[in-house]
Amino acid sequence: MKEMQFLVQYSNEEPHYTVTVRKEKRNITALCTCPQGGAGLLCKHRLSLLAGKAKIVIGDNADKIKDLVSWIAWTDVGNAMNKIAEIQKEIKKAEKELADATANLAKQQQELTEARNKLIKVMGD
């Protein structure tokens, strides 16, 4: 079994936590000492490390995140992380489409308002 530990901090207000990642064959286990991790719930510390985000590592082994990511590649965790990344791309695309549609709607509403004002003016003359 291989094991890595990372001292992490998500923001200056939070205390430091330790994330321990273990690999045994194709099985990955990640544990965190934060309140959510300690309760067996999913926490942002583990997700961030599994996604390869070294910026939360405050220990001296942030360079090991690349090794951690390589551990994950052919596991269920890796597959799940890939699906999450695909879904995030779809969400960004949908958000852009929504923003474009909203801008187009605003433009059409402005054009409609201008057309109504012209009609009211013509009818009033």
N, C-alpha and C positions, 0 to 999 in steps of 0.2 A: 504494500500500500504506500502511495505517495501522499505527502501532505504539505500544504503551504499555509502560512498564517500572515495576515495583513492587519496592521494597525490602521484604522480608518477614522475619518471625521468628515461629516457631510457639510457642516457649517461651523463657524466659530462658536456659536451658542451651544452646540451639542457636545457632550463628553466624547471621549475616544472610545471606540469599540474594537473588538478583535473579531475578524472574520477568518474562520478556519475552513479550508477547502481540502477535501480528501478525494483521492482517486484510487479506485480498486477495479482493475480491468476496465470495463466500459461504464462503470458506475461512478457518478460524481455526487458528493455530499457537501453542502455548504452550510455552515453554522455561524450565527452571529450572536454576540453578547448584548446587543441592544434589546430593549424591552419587547419589541415585536418578534425579533429572532428568538429570544429566550422563551417566548410563548408559542413557538412553533409556527408563527405566521411569516409570510413573505415580507422581507424588508428591503428598503432601497439600497442598503449597503451591499448585500449579496448580489442583487440585480445589477448594480453598477459595476462591481468587480467582474461578474460573469459576462457583462457586455464589453469588458476590456477598458473601462474608464479608470485610469491610474491616478487621476487628479485627486481622488478622495483618500489615497494612501498617504499617510503621514509618517509611516515608518521608512526605513532605508531600503526597502525592497520593491519599490514601484516598478522597477525594470522587470520583475518576475510576472507581471500581468500578461505579457506576451506568452510566457510559458503556460499560464493558467488558461488562456484562451485556446491554446493548442490542445490542452487536455480535453476541452469541451467538444471539439469539432465533431467527433463521431459518436456522440452520446445523445440520449433523449433530451438532455438539457440543451445541447447544441442545436438540435432540431427545433426545439421550442423557441430558442433565442432567434433562430433564422425566421421562424414564422412571425415572431413579434416584430422583427425588422421589416418584413414584408407588409405586415398590417400597418406599421407606422408610415411606410411609404404611401400606402393606399389612403390613409387618413390625411396626410399632407396634400395629396392630389385632390381629394375631396374638399379639403379646406380651401385650396386655391380655386377650384371650380365654384364653390359657394361664394367666395369673395368676388370672383369675376361676375357671377350671376347677380350678386347684390349690387355691384357697381353698374351693371347693365340696367337693372331695374330702376335704380336711382336716376339714371340718364333718361330712361323712358318716362318716368314720372315727371321729370323736369320738362321734357318735350310735350307731354300731355298738358301740363299746367300752362305752358306757353301757348299751346293751341287753344285751350279754353279761354285764356285771356284775350287772344286775338278775336275769337268768335264773339265774346261778350262785347268787345270794342266795336266790332262790325255791326252787331245787332243794336247797339246803343246809338250808332250814328244815323 
